[in-house]
């Protein structure tokens, strides 16, 4: 992780100081459930983000690049953060993160497409498609991709 950046100035989705590195380390070191629970709780809340969410994206991409199997939690979190990044009320992307964040979004497409070939699991497929769509700038497609089949059918008037 980028140790030279000022991680102490990052905030969570509720505006509180938050450094996501311990939770990311927990994921990397085999405690994925605890790490992802914390990341989901602190990085995204009812559409709100903090700057820590942006710092987490390159690290999440690094984790999925090294993973032999897809983890829907990482991909869904990346897609959700990108979906809400430009929403009203979201904090701006810190300048020191902008290049790493953009590079991570470009890089995530390769592991996501590779993982997509290996799974038929609903949550994984939806998360992978959402991430690819968000990385390609297809914001609404990315958002809809995370919807369940029932949610999509209802939106299409099929239910």
N, C-alpha and C positions, 0 to 999 in steps of 0.2 A: 504494500500500500504506500501511497505517497506520504511519507513522514514529514516532508518539508512544508506541507500545506498547514494552514491554521485550522485544524479540526476542532479546536476549542471554541470557535465562533459559530459552529453549526447549530441548527435548531431542529427540533422535532416538529411534527405536524401541529402541535399545540403551542408552538413558540418557545418551548423550554430548551435550554442547552442540551445537546445530545451528540455524542460521538458514537457512530454505529460500528466502529471497528471491533469492540468486544463481541457483539452479536455476530458479526461477519466471521470473526475468528471461531466462534462456537460452531457455526455452520461448517466451516472448512475443517474443523477438528473433530467432526463426527457427531456433534450435538445439534443436528439440523432442526429438530422440532423446537427446541428452546430458542435457538437463534432466530429462526423464521418467525416464531410467535412474537418475539420482541421487535423484530424489524417491522412486521406488519402493524403492530401496535403503535410504534413510535414514528414510522416514516409516512404513514398515510392514515388519515382519519376523516371519514365522511367527505372525501374530495379535497381535503386540505393536505398540503405538503409543507415540509420545512426544508431548509437547505441541506440537511443531512441526507435526505432522500436522493438528491443529486449526487452527493459524494458516494453513496452506496452503489449507484448504477455501474460504474466501471469495475467495482469489486465484485458485484454479482455477475457481471459478464465474464470476468476472469474465472469465477467458480464454475459457470456453465461450460466454458471452453475446456476445462479440465475434466468435466464429468463424463463418464462413459454412458450414463443414462440420463434422460431428461428429468428435471425436478420442476414440476409445475409451479411450485411456490416461488422460485427464483424468476422464472419467466413471467409469471403473472404480476409479480412486484415490479419488474422492469417495465412491463407494458402499462401498468397502472400509473407509475410515476411519470412516464412520458405522456400518457393521456392527459394528466392533470397539470403538467409543467407550465403550459401557457394559459391556464384557466385564470379567470379573474380572482384575485386574492392570493394567488400563488407567488411566493417570493421569486425574485429574479435568480437566474443561475449565476452563482459567483464567478467572477472573471477567472480566477485561478483554476476553476473546474471546467470551463467551457470547452477547451480542446480535448481534454480527457473524456468528457461526457459525450461529445460528438463522435469521437473515435470509437468509444464503446458501443454506441448505437449502430455504427457501421459494422463493427466487428461481430455483433451478436447474431447477425443474419446467418453466418456460416454454421455455427454450432446449432442454431435453431432449426435450420433446414436439415442438417444431419440427424438431429434428434427426431424430427418429424417423420423421417423415413423409418424409424425404429419403434414407433408406438401407434396404437389405436385407442389408447385410453382417453376418455372424454376430456378430463381436466388437462391432461398434457397437451392434447391436440389443440384445444381452445387457447391455452396459454401460449403455445408456440406460434400459432397463427396470429394472435394478438400482438405478440412481440415483433414478429416479422412485419406486420402491417404498420405498427407504430414506428419502427425503425425506418420504414420506407416512406414515412410521412402521410400514411393513410389513416388519419386520426379516427374517423367515424368507423371505418372497417375494423380498426384495432379495438375500439370500444365494444362494438357489436360482437366481435369474436369471443369476448369473455362471457357473453350471455349464455345461459343454458338453452338447450333445445326448446324447452317450454317458453322461455322468454322471447326467443326469436319467432316462434310460431305465433305467440300472442301479438307481437309487433306486426306480423304480417296478416293478422286477422284470421288466422287459421284455428284459433281456439275460441 
